[in-house]
Amino acid sequence: MRIDGVVVGFDGSPAAYVALDWGAATAAAHQLPLTILKARPDAEAPVLDLPAAESEGLLSERLSDVLDEAEERVSQAHPGLPVTTVIHPDSPVEGLLAASTTAEMIVIGSRGLGGFEGLLIGSTAMNLTPYADCPVVVLYVPDEETVAAREAARHPDAVVVGFDGSHHAERALLFGLRHAEASGLGVVVVYVDAGRPKDGILEPVEPDAQDLPEEARADLAVAARIAARHPDVPVTYLYGVGRPAGMLIREASGAPLAVVGARGRGGFAQLILGSVGLQMLIYAECPVALVRELPPD
C-alpha cells in the first residue's frame, strides 16, 4: 500500500495529538493528503485502511473510537483535507520507515503510549530519524518553558535552519524553504564555525560578505543559490563562532520550526547520534525536523 503526503504516527497520547494537529495543518498548507498511521505488530499483513481493519476485527472498540475521533478532529479543523487512517502490521519504526519511502514527511510526537512509548530517546525517534527516506518532524507537548519560549522567540515567524554546506544541510534548507513558502513564513539560515568565543553571538551577514572566512562564504553562497529557487521566501543569514548545538538551540527557541540535516560536517558533524541533531531533539523548545533524504519538487 503506497502512502503519500504527510504521515502522522498516532497512538492517542498527548504528544500524538500535538503531532496530529501540526501534521494536519501542514498537509493543508502544502495541499497534500494526510495519513494517520497506527502501528499494530499483532495485526495481520498487509497494511490495512481503517474500515478493512475493523471488518476483520483487528481493532478494539476503544482503539477504533480513538482513531475515529482523530479523523473527525482533522476533518473539523480542515474541511476537505483528504484523510486516511491505516493500521500497519509492523513495529512503529518499521511501519514509519516503510511509509517514509513514499511520503513527503513523517510527523511524530516526542513521547507516546503503547507502540510509540519512549519516542524521544532510545526508541522510535532515535531509530527513525537516521534512516527515514523523507524528513521527520518531532513535536512536543507544550509546557511552561515552551510557551515562554514562544512568547520570547527571536524568530516567531521564520523557519530556523542549521546549515554547514553539507549535502544533508542542503536538503534541510530546501525542506525549510518549501515549508516556509507553503506556510507564509520566512527562513533564518544559521551558520556556526565551531570555536570557543567569549560570547557566541550570531550576527546577520550577507552570504557574499568579504569579511567572512573563505569556507563560510563559499558555503553560504551555496545556501543563497538554493534560496533563490524560492524567491518569495524572505531569508536572513546569521554567522557566528561557538558551539553549534547551543547556538542553534538558542536561536531556534520558540520558532515555528527548526530544521537540521541528518548528518553534517565541520561544526555540525555526526549530527544525529551524539551531537547537534540529538541535542536539538532533547533541548530545542520548538518543533524539530531532521532531514536525511528529500522528495523531489
C-alpha positions as CSV (number, residue, x, y, z in Angstrom):
1,M,0.0,0.0,0.0
2,R,1.6,3.3,-1.1
3,I,1.3,6.1,1.5
4,D,1.7,9.6,0.1
5,G,1.7,13.1,1.6
6,V,2.1,13.8,5.3
7,V,2.1,10.8,7.6
8,V,1.4,11.2,11.3
9,G,2.4,8.4,13.7
10,F,-0.5,8.2,16.1
11,D,-1.3,6.3,19.3
12,G,-3.7,8.6,21.1
13,S,-1.1,10.0,23.5
14,P,-1.0,13.8,24.3
15,A,2.1,14.2,22.1
16,A,0.4,12.3,19.3
17,Y,-2.4,14.8,19.3
18,V,0.1,17.6,19.0
19,A,1.7,15.8,16.1
20,L,-1.8,15.2,14.5
21,D,-2.7,18.9,14.7
22,W,0.6,20.1,13.3
23,G,0.6,17.4,10.6
24,A,-2.9,18.2,9.5
25,A,-2.2,22.0,9.3
26,T,0.9,21.3,7.4
27,A,-0.8,18.9,5.0
28,A,-3.5,21.6,4.4
29,A,-0.8,24.3,3.8
30,H,1.1,22.1,1.4
31,Q,-2.1,20.8,-0.3
32,L,-1.1,17.2,0.5
33,P,-3.2,14.3,1.8
34,L,-2.8,13.2,5.4
35,T,-2.4,9.7,6.6
36,I,-2.9,8.8,10.3
37,L,-0.7,5.7,10.9
38,K,-1.2,3.4,13.9
39,A,1.4,0.6,14.3
40,R,-0.1,-2.8,15.3
41,P,2.5,-5.5,15.3
42,D,-0.1,-8.0,16.2
43,A,-2.2,-7.1,13.2
44,E,-2.1,-9.3,10.0
45,A,-0.4,-8.1,6.9
46,P,-0.9,-6.3,4.5
47,V,-1.3,-2.7,5.6
48,L,-5.0,-2.1,6.0
49,D,-7.1,1.1,5.9
50,L,-9.3,1.6,8.9
51,P,-12.6,0.2,7.5
52,A,-10.8,-3.0,6.4
53,A,-9.2,-3.4,9.8
54,E,-12.5,-3.0,11.5
55,S,-14.2,-5.6,9.3
56,E,-11.6,-8.2,10.2
57,G,-11.9,-7.4,13.9
58,L,-8.3,-6.2,14.3
59,L,-9.2,-3.2,16.4
60,S,-10.5,-3.0,19.9
61,E,-13.6,-0.8,20.3
62,R,-11.5,1.8,22.3
63,L,-8.8,2.0,19.6
64,S,-11.4,2.3,16.9
65,D,-13.1,5.1,18.7
66,V,-9.7,6.9,19.3
67,L,-8.9,6.7,15.6
68,D,-12.4,7.8,14.5
69,E,-12.0,10.7,16.9
70,A,-8.6,11.6,15.4
71,E,-10.0,11.6,11.9
72,E,-13.0,13.6,12.9
73,R,-10.8,16.1,14.7
74,V,-8.8,16.7,11.4
75,S,-12.0,16.9,9.3
76,Q,-13.5,19.6,11.5
77,A,-10.3,21.7,11.6
78,H,-9.5,21.3,7.9
79,P,-12.7,20.5,5.9
80,G,-11.9,18.9,2.5
81,L,-8.5,17.7,3.5
82,P,-8.1,14.1,2.3
83,V,-7.5,11.9,5.4
84,T,-6.8,8.2,5.5
85,T,-6.3,6.1,8.7
86,V,-4.2,2.9,8.3
87,I,-3.1,0.1,10.5
88,H,0.4,-1.1,9.9
89,P,1.2,-4.7,11.0
90,D,4.9,-4.0,11.8
91,S,6.6,-2.2,14.7
92,P,6.3,1.7,14.9
93,V,9.8,2.1,13.4
94,E,9.3,-0.4,10.6
95,G,5.9,1.0,9.8
96,L,7.1,4.5,9.6
97,L,10.2,3.7,7.7
98,A,8.1,1.9,5.2
99,A,5.9,4.9,4.9
100,S,8.9,7.2,4.5
101,T,9.8,5.7,1.2
102,T,6.8,7.4,-0.5
103,A,5.7,10.1,2.0
104,E,6.6,13.8,1.9
105,M,7.3,13.9,5.6
106,I,6.7,11.9,8.8
107,V,5.3,13.7,11.9
108,I,5.6,12.1,15.3
109,G,5.1,13.1,18.9
110,S,8.1,13.2,21.2
111,R,6.7,10.6,23.6
112,G,3.9,8.2,23.2
113,L,1.9,5.2,24.6
114,G,1.9,1.6,23.7
115,G,3.7,1.1,20.4
116,F,5.1,4.6,20.4
117,E,6.3,4.6,24.1
118,G,9.7,6.2,24.8
119,L,9.6,8.0,21.5
120,L,12.2,10.7,22.2
121,I,15.3,9.0,23.4
122,G,16.5,5.5,22.5
123,S,13.3,4.4,20.7
124,T,11.3,5.4,17.6
125,A,12.6,8.9,17.0
126,M,16.2,7.7,17.5
127,N,15.8,4.7,15.2
128,L,13.7,6.5,12.6
129,T,15.5,9.8,12.0
130,P,18.8,8.4,10.9
131,Y,17.3,6.1,8.2
132,A,14.0,7.7,7.1
133,D,13.7,8.4,3.3
134,C,11.8,11.6,4.0
135,P,12.1,14.4,6.6
136,V,10.9,13.5,10.1
137,V,9.3,16.2,12.3
138,V,9.2,15.7,16.1
139,L,6.6,17.6,18.1
140,Y,6.5,18.2,21.9
141,V,3.6,18.7,24.3
142,P,3.6,22.4,25.3
143,D,4.7,23.2,28.8
144,E,5.5,26.4,30.7
145,E,9.0,26.6,29.2
146,T,8.0,26.1,25.6
147,V,5.1,28.6,26.0
148,A,7.5,31.1,27.4
149,A,10.0,30.4,24.6
150,R,7.3,31.1,22.0
151,E,6.4,34.4,23.6
152,A,10.1,35.4,23.7
153,A,11.1,33.9,20.3
154,R,13.8,35.6,18.3
155,H,12.2,34.3,15.1
156,P,8.4,33.8,15.7
157,D,7.6,33.9,12.0
158,A,10.5,32.0,10.5
159,V,11.9,28.5,10.0
160,V,15.4,28.3,11.5
161,V,17.7,26.1,9.5
162,G,21.2,24.9,10.7
163,F,23.5,25.0,7.7
164,D,27.1,23.9,7.2
165,G,27.3,23.3,3.4
166,S,27.0,19.5,3.6
167,H,24.6,17.6,1.3
168,H,22.2,16.9,4.2
169,A,22.3,20.6,5.1
170,E,21.3,21.5,1.5
171,R,18.4,19.1,1.7
172,A,17.4,20.6,5.1
173,L,17.4,24.1,3.7
174,L,15.3,23.0,0.7
175,F,12.8,21.5,3.1
176,G,12.8,24.6,5.3
177,L,12.2,26.8,2.3
178,R,9.4,24.6,1.0
179,H,7.7,24.6,4.4
180,A,8.2,28.4,4.8
181,E,6.7,29.1,1.3
182,A,3.6,26.9,2.0
183,S,3.1,28.3,5.5
184,G,3.8,32.0,4.8
185,L,7.0,32.1,6.9
186,G,10.5,33.4,6.4
187,V,13.7,31.4,6.8
188,V,16.7,32.1,9.0
189,V,19.9,30.3,8.0
190,V,22.3,29.7,10.9
191,Y,25.9,29.1,10.1
192,V,28.3,28.4,13.0
193,D,32.0,27.9,12.9
194,A,33.0,25.7,15.8
195,G,35.1,27.5,18.4
196,R,35.3,28.9,21.9
197,P,34.5,32.6,21.7
198,K,33.5,34.6,24.8
199,D,30.1,35.5,23.7
200,G,29.0,33.1,20.9
201,I,26.9,35.8,19.2
202,L,25.3,35.3,15.9
203,E,25.3,38.3,13.6
204,P,23.3,39.0,10.4
205,V,25.6,38.7,7.3
206,E,25.3,38.9,3.5
207,P,26.2,35.5,2.0
208,D,29.0,37.0,-0.1
209,A,30.4,39.3,2.6
210,Q,34.1,39.6,2.1
211,D,35.0,39.6,5.8
212,L,33.6,36.1,6.3
213,P,36.1,33.2,6.4
214,E,36.6,31.7,3.0
215,E,34.8,28.4,3.7
216,A,31.9,30.1,5.3
217,R,31.5,32.4,2.4
218,A,31.6,29.5,-0.1
219,D,29.0,27.5,1.9
220,L,26.7,30.5,2.3
221,A,26.9,31.1,-1.4
222,V,25.5,27.6,-1.9
223,A,22.8,28.4,0.6
224,A,21.9,31.6,-1.3
225,R,21.7,29.7,-4.6
226,I,19.3,27.2,-3.0
227,A,17.2,30.1,-1.5
228,A,17.0,31.7,-5.0
229,R,14.8,28.8,-6.0
230,H,12.1,30.2,-3.6
231,P,12.3,34.0,-4.3
232,D,9.1,34.7,-2.4
233,V,10.6,33.5,0.9
234,P,12.4,36.2,2.9
235,V,15.8,34.7,4.0
236,T,18.1,36.0,6.7
237,Y,21.7,34.7,7.1
238,L,23.3,34.5,10.6
239,Y,27.0,33.8,11.2
240,G,28.9,33.2,14.4
241,V,31.7,31.3,16.1
242,G,30.9,29.0,19.1
243,R,29.2,25.7,20.0
244,P,26.9,24.9,17.1
245,A,24.3,23.0,19.0
246,G,24.0,25.5,21.8
247,M,23.8,28.5,19.4
248,L,21.3,26.8,17.1
249,I,19.1,25.8,20.1
250,R,19.1,29.3,21.4
251,E,18.4,30.9,18.1
252,A,15.5,28.5,17.3
253,S,13.9,28.7,20.7
254,G,10.2,29.4,20.2
255,A,10.3,29.3,16.4
256,P,7.6,27.6,14.4
257,L,10.1,25.0,13.2
258,A,13.8,24.2,13.4
259,V,15.4,22.1,10.6
260,V,18.8,20.3,10.6
261,G,20.3,17.8,8.3
262,A,20.7,14.2,9.4
263,R,24.5,14.4,9.3
264,G,26.8,17.3,8.7
265,R,30.4,18.3,8.6
266,G,32.6,20.8,10.5
267,G,30.6,22.2,13.4
268,F,27.6,20.0,12.6
269,A,29.5,16.7,12.2
270,Q,27.8,13.5,13.5
271,L,24.5,15.4,13.6
272,I,22.1,12.6,14.6
273,L,23.9,10.4,17.1
274,G,25.6,12.2,20.0
275,S,25.8,15.7,18.5
276,V,23.7,18.6,17.2
277,G,20.7,16.6,16.0
278,L,20.4,14.7,19.2
279,Q,20.8,17.8,21.3
280,M,18.1,19.5,19.2
281,L,15.7,16.7,19.8
282,I,16.3,16.8,23.6
283,Y,16.6,20.6,24.2
284,A,15.1,22.6,21.4
285,E,12.0,24.5,22.6
286,C,10.2,24.2,19.2
287,P,9.3,21.5,16.7
288,V,12.3,19.9,15.1
289,A,12.7,18.5,11.6
290,L,15.6,16.2,10.8
291,V,16.3,15.7,7.1
292,R,18.3,12.8,5.6
293,E,16.5,12.5,2.2
294,L,14.1,14.8,0.5
295,P,11.3,14.1,-2.0
296,P,11.7,15.9,-5.3
297,D,9.7,19.0,-6.2
